[in-house]
Amino acid sequence: MDVIPVIDIAPFRTGSSEDKAQVAAAVKAACEDTGFFVITGHGVDPKTVTSLQEDSRRFFDLPFEYKNTYKKTEGTDYKGYSAKGIRTIGRAMDSSLKPSLVESFAIGMPDVPDEPYFQTAAAGTEFLPNKYPDRPAGLEKSFRTYYSAMREVADVLMTIFAEALKVAPSYFLGKLDRQISILRVNNYMALESPPAPGEERSGIHTDTGAFTILNIDDVGGLQVKASQGGWIDVHHVPDAFVINIGDTLMRWTNDHWKSTLHRVLTRPDENGRTPRRMSIPFFCQPNYDAVIECVPGCSSAEDPPKYAPITSGEILRARHVSSFGLDKAKATEEA
């Protein structure tokens, strides 16, 4: 494929068994090729998206001193504000990269139940309280509403994946009921001059989770590594989400589905300026104790499982260590 396919998933949500099979087949083909596709017909209210976009933009426009009062704590807890210089996206593949040219704000599961599962040492920092700024006034509500909507989309996608892989829906859905998914808003600030060598909005990387549900604006810059070489631009499609397979689902499928390299370019104009860009990724990550091992039907005598079983939490913690530049031994003790 030399373009990212656009797939209407409404027929899977409301159609016949034949409709469902056709959608699953289209998704399967995309997952086996670039690992990227765009979905329409997802059922998310457009106001849910615009509210978070607008409230986040207002937050990022506030003075740094205010934003930084909600900064993420040191260690593997990602929740809160991360100023430019805190994260280096792509560090796992290129240790020479400088910190990414982006600031962000992230939350995890809202309204964590008061139960031992969420408080045990094995849960690490995943269920610590979210940090909601009180300005702008609607930001907390926008984050909560968007997170809930993404969980619903994630359930639909996991059901489509199950259909495509010929396993029962419960195979995946049973591992998402206490998920450790991350909702993050990325604000790639406008740049008045070209970046220095080693500076990127986002270096070349793959995503860690099962998959990512991504909202992008029309500024551009996101590129996907093509299966035949070269790079593919991912264009904005109104009222749609970009979906990409992450490392967790690639392991699950024994590398049959692709967690594909991607990046975000700066693309300065003739005057050396790069416009502001905003994206909203929801990184769908299964329950921390979900064991990620080869899906039935994705291995054979000629194609044995490539990976030893590992928990979802272990996969995610390793990425936190890399992207935040943490000491691995210290992060392990913290968890």
C-alpha positions as CSV (number, residue, x, y, z in Angstrom):
1,M,0.0,0.0,0.0
2,D,1.3,3.5,-0.8
3,V,-1.5,5.2,1.0
4,I,-3.1,4.7,4.4
5,P,-6.5,3.0,3.9
6,V,-9.6,4.6,5.2
7,I,-12.0,2.0,6.6
8,D,-15.7,2.7,7.6
9,I,-16.3,0.5,10.7
10,A,-20.0,1.4,11.0
11,P,-21.0,-1.8,9.2
12,F,-19.2,-3.8,11.8
13,R,-20.9,-1.9,14.6
14,T,-24.4,-2.2,13.2
15,G,-24.4,-4.5,10.2
16,S,-24.8,-8.2,9.4
17,S,-22.3,-11.0,9.9
18,E,-21.2,-10.5,6.3
19,D,-20.7,-6.8,6.9
20,K,-18.6,-7.6,10.0
21,A,-16.5,-10.1,8.0
22,Q,-15.8,-7.5,5.3
23,V,-14.6,-4.9,7.8
24,A,-12.5,-7.4,9.6
25,A,-10.8,-8.5,6.3
26,A,-10.0,-4.9,5.4
27,V,-8.5,-4.2,8.9
28,K,-6.5,-7.4,8.7
29,A,-5.0,-6.5,5.4
30,A,-4.0,-3.1,6.8
31,C,-2.5,-4.6,9.9
32,E,-0.4,-7.1,7.9
33,D,0.9,-4.3,5.7
34,T,1.8,-0.9,7.2
35,G,0.0,-1.5,10.5
36,F,-1.8,1.9,10.0
37,F,-5.3,2.7,8.9
38,V,-7.9,5.4,9.4
39,I,-11.4,4.7,10.7
40,T,-14.6,6.5,10.1
41,G,-18.1,5.4,11.3
42,H,-16.7,5.1,14.9
43,G,-19.7,6.7,16.6
44,V,-17.8,9.3,18.7
45,D,-19.6,12.6,19.1
46,P,-17.5,15.3,17.2
47,K,-18.1,17.6,20.2
48,T,-16.1,15.2,22.4
49,V,-13.1,15.7,20.2
50,T,-13.4,19.5,19.7
51,S,-13.9,20.1,23.4
52,L,-10.6,18.4,24.3
53,Q,-8.8,20.1,21.4
54,E,-10.0,23.5,22.4
55,D,-9.6,23.1,26.2
56,S,-6.1,21.7,25.7
57,R,-5.1,24.5,23.5
58,R,-6.2,27.0,26.1
59,F,-4.2,25.1,28.7
60,F,-1.0,25.0,26.7
61,D,-1.4,28.8,26.0
62,L,-1.2,29.5,29.8
63,P,2.1,30.6,31.3
64,F,4.7,27.9,31.8
65,E,4.8,28.6,35.6
66,Y,1.2,27.6,35.9
67,K,1.4,24.5,33.7
68,N,4.4,23.3,35.5
69,T,2.6,23.2,38.8
70,Y,0.9,20.1,37.4
71,K,4.1,18.5,36.2
72,K,4.5,14.8,36.1
73,T,6.4,13.4,39.1
74,E,9.8,11.8,38.6
75,G,9.9,8.1,37.7
76,T,7.5,6.0,35.6
77,D,4.3,7.9,36.5
78,Y,3.4,9.7,33.3
79,K,0.4,11.6,34.5
80,G,0.4,15.4,34.4
81,Y,2.3,18.0,32.4
82,S,5.5,17.3,30.6
83,A,7.4,20.4,29.4
84,K,9.6,20.4,26.4
85,G,12.8,18.6,27.4
86,I,11.1,15.9,29.6
87,R,10.4,13.3,26.9
88,T,12.6,12.0,24.1
89,I,10.4,10.1,21.7
90,G,12.5,7.6,19.7
91,R,15.3,7.4,22.3
92,A,14.9,3.6,22.3
93,M,16.1,3.5,18.7
94,D,18.4,6.5,18.6
95,S,20.2,7.4,21.9
96,S,21.7,10.5,20.2
97,L,18.4,12.3,19.9
98,K,17.8,15.4,21.9
99,P,14.6,15.9,23.9
100,S,11.5,16.1,21.6
101,L,10.1,19.5,20.6
102,V,6.8,18.9,22.3
103,E,5.0,19.6,25.5
104,S,2.2,17.3,26.6
105,F,-0.4,16.5,29.2
106,A,-1.5,13.0,30.1
107,I,-4.0,11.1,32.2
108,G,-4.7,7.4,33.0
109,M,-7.9,5.7,34.0
110,P,-10.3,8.1,35.6
111,D,-12.2,7.0,38.8
112,V,-10.0,4.1,39.8
113,P,-11.9,1.7,42.0
114,D,-10.9,1.4,45.7
115,E,-9.8,-2.2,45.4
116,P,-6.6,-4.1,46.1
117,Y,-5.9,-4.9,42.5
118,F,-5.3,-1.2,41.7
119,Q,-3.2,-0.6,44.8
120,T,-0.8,-3.6,44.8
121,A,2.9,-3.2,44.2
122,A,2.5,-5.0,40.9
123,A,0.3,-2.1,39.6
124,G,3.3,0.2,39.9
125,T,2.4,3.8,39.3
126,E,-0.3,3.1,36.7
127,F,-3.3,4.0,38.9
128,L,-2.0,6.9,40.9
129,P,-4.4,9.9,40.8
130,N,-4.6,12.0,37.7
131,K,-3.6,15.7,38.0
132,Y,-6.3,17.9,36.6
133,P,-5.6,21.6,36.2
134,D,-8.3,24.0,37.3
135,R,-7.8,26.2,34.2
136,P,-9.5,26.2,31.8
137,A,-12.5,25.2,33.8
138,G,-13.7,22.5,31.4
139,L,-10.5,20.6,30.9
140,E,-11.1,17.8,33.4
141,K,-14.5,17.1,32.0
142,S,-13.1,17.1,28.5
143,F,-10.4,14.6,29.4
144,R,-12.8,12.3,31.2
145,T,-15.4,12.3,28.4
146,Y,-12.7,11.7,25.7
147,Y,-11.1,8.8,27.7
148,S,-14.5,7.1,28.1
149,A,-15.2,7.5,24.4
150,M,-11.8,6.0,23.5
151,R,-12.5,3.0,25.7
152,E,-15.6,2.3,23.7
153,V,-13.8,2.6,20.4
154,A,-11.0,0.3,21.8
155,D,-13.6,-2.3,22.6
156,V,-15.0,-2.2,19.1
157,L,-11.5,-2.4,17.6
158,M,-10.5,-5.3,19.8
159,T,-13.7,-7.1,18.7
160,I,-12.8,-6.5,15.0
161,F,-9.3,-7.8,15.7
162,A,-10.7,-10.9,17.3
163,E,-12.9,-11.5,14.2
164,A,-9.9,-11.0,11.9
165,L,-7.8,-13.4,14.0
166,K,-10.5,-16.0,14.4
167,V,-10.6,-15.9,18.1
168,A,-13.5,-15.2,20.5
169,P,-14.0,-11.5,21.4
170,S,-13.5,-12.4,25.0
171,Y,-9.9,-13.3,24.2
172,F,-9.0,-9.6,24.0
173,L,-11.9,-7.9,25.8
174,G,-11.2,-9.9,29.0
175,K,-7.8,-8.3,29.2
176,L,-9.1,-4.7,28.9
177,D,-11.5,-4.4,31.8
178,R,-8.8,-2.9,34.0
179,Q,-6.6,-1.4,31.3
180,I,-3.6,0.8,31.8
181,S,-4.3,2.9,28.7
182,I,-2.9,6.4,28.5
183,L,-4.6,9.5,27.0
184,R,-2.1,12.2,26.1
185,V,-2.4,15.6,24.3
186,N,0.7,16.6,22.4
187,N,1.3,20.3,21.7
188,Y,4.1,20.7,19.2
189,M,4.9,24.4,19.7
190,A,5.4,26.7,16.7
191,L,9.1,27.1,15.9
192,E,10.6,30.3,14.6
193,S,13.7,28.7,13.2
194,P,14.8,25.3,11.9
195,P,15.6,22.7,14.7
196,A,19.2,21.9,15.6
197,P,20.7,18.5,14.5
198,G,19.2,15.8,16.7
199,E,16.0,17.8,17.5
200,E,12.8,16.3,16.3
201,R,9.1,16.8,17.1
202,S,9.1,13.0,17.3
203,G,12.0,10.7,16.4
204,I,11.5,7.4,14.6
205,H,9.7,5.0,16.9
206,T,7.0,2.4,17.3
207,D,4.2,2.6,19.9
208,T,4.2,0.4,22.9
209,G,0.6,-0.5,23.4
210,A,-1.8,-2.9,21.7
211,F,-2.8,0.0,19.4
212,T,-3.1,3.7,19.3
213,I,-6.3,5.7,18.5
214,L,-5.0,9.0,17.2
215,N,-6.6,12.4,16.5
216,I,-4.5,14.7,14.3
217,D,-5.1,18.2,13.0
218,D,-4.5,19.4,9.4
219,V,-0.9,20.7,9.9
220,G,0.7,17.5,8.8
221,G,4.1,16.0,9.6
222,L,3.2,12.4,10.6
223,Q,4.9,9.8,8.4
224,V,4.8,6.0,8.4
225,K,7.6,3.8,7.2
226,A,6.3,2.0,4.1
227,S,6.6,-1.8,3.9
228,Q,8.4,-1.4,0.5
229,G,10.7,1.4,1.8
230,G,10.3,5.1,1.9
231,W,7.8,7.1,4.0
232,I,4.1,7.7,3.7
233,D,2.4,10.9,4.8
234,V,-0.6,10.5,7.0
235,H,-3.2,13.1,6.0
236,H,-5.9,14.6,8.1
237,V,-9.4,13.1,7.5
238,P,-12.3,15.0,9.0
239,D,-14.2,13.2,11.8
240,A,-11.8,10.2,11.7
241,F,-9.1,8.6,13.8
242,V,-5.7,7.2,12.8
243,I,-5.2,3.7,14.1
244,N,-1.8,2.0,14.4
245,I,-0.7,-1.3,15.7
246,G,1.7,-1.2,18.7
247,D,4.4,-3.5,19.9
248,T,2.1,-5.4,22.3
249,L,-0.3,-6.5,19.6
250,M,2.5,-7.3,17.2
251,R,3.9,-9.7,19.9
252,W,0.4,-11.1,20.4
253,T,0.2,-11.9,16.7
254,N,3.7,-13.3,16.4
255,D,4.7,-10.4,14.2
256,H,2.0,-11.2,11.6
257,W,0.7,-7.7,12.3
258,K,3.1,-4.8,12.1
259,S,4.0,-2.3,14.7
260,T,5.4,0.2,12.2
261,L,8.1,2.8,12.5
262,H,6.7,6.4,12.3
263,R,7.9,9.9,13.1
264,V,6.7,13.6,13.2
265,L,8.7,16.0,11.0
266,T,9.1,19.7,11.7
267,R,8.9,20.9,8.0
268,P,9.9,24.5,8.3
269,D,8.7,26.9,5.6
270,E,10.8,29.1,3.4
271,N,11.3,31.5,6.3
272,G,12.4,28.7,8.6
273,R,9.2,28.6,10.6
274,T,7.2,25.5,11.6
275,P,3.5,25.9,12.5
276,R,2.0,24.7,15.7
277,R,0.6,21.1,15.6
278,M,-1.6,19.2,18.1
279,S,-2.3,15.5,18.3
280,I,-4.3,13.4,20.8
281,P,-3.2,9.8,21.1
282,F,-5.0,7.2,23.2
283,F,-2.5,4.4,23.8
284,C,-4.6,1.3,24.4
285,Q,-2.7,-1.0,26.8
286,P,-4.2,-4.1,28.4
287,N,-4.5,-4.8,32.1
288,Y,-1.0,-4.7,33.8
289,D,-1.2,-8.4,34.6
290,A,-2.5,-9.5,31.2
291,V,-0.1,-12.1,29.8
292,I,0.9,-11.3,26.2
293,E,1.6,-14.5,24.4
294,C,1.0,-15.8,20.9
295,V,-2.6,-15.7,19.8
296,P,-4.0,-19.1,18.8
297,G,-3.6,-19.5,15.1
298,C,-0.7,-17.2,14.8
299,S,2.0,-19.9,15.0
300,S,2.8,-23.3,13.6
301,A,5.6,-25.8,13.4
302,E,7.1,-23.7,10.6
303,D,6.4,-20.4,12.4
304,P,6.8,-21.0,16.1
305,P,6.2,-18.3,18.7
306,K,9.0,-15.7,18.5
307,Y,8.5,-14.2,22.0
308,A,8.3,-15.6,25.5
309,P,5.2,-14.6,27.5
310,I,5.4,-11.2,29.2
311,T,2.9,-9.1,31.0
312,S,1.4,-5.9,29.6
313,G,2.8,-3.9,32.6
314,E,6.3,-5.1,32.0
315,I,6.2,-3.9,28.4
316,L,4.8,-0.5,29.3
317,R,7.3,0.1,32.1
318,A,10.2,-0.6,29.8
319,R,9.1,2.2,27.5
320,H,8.6,4.6,30.3
321,V,12.2,4.0,31.3
322,S,13.4,4.7,27.8
323,S,11.3,7.8,26.9
324,F,11.8,9.6,30.2
325,G,15.5,8.7,30.4
326,L,15.1,6.8,33.7
327,D,17.6,4.6,35.4
328,K,16.2,1.0,34.8
329,A,17.2,-0.4,38.2
330,K,15.6,2.6,40.1
331,A,12.4,2.4,38.0
332,T,12.1,-1.3,38.8
333,E,12.4,-0.6,42.5
334,E,9.8,2.1,42.2
335,A,7.3,-0.3,40.5
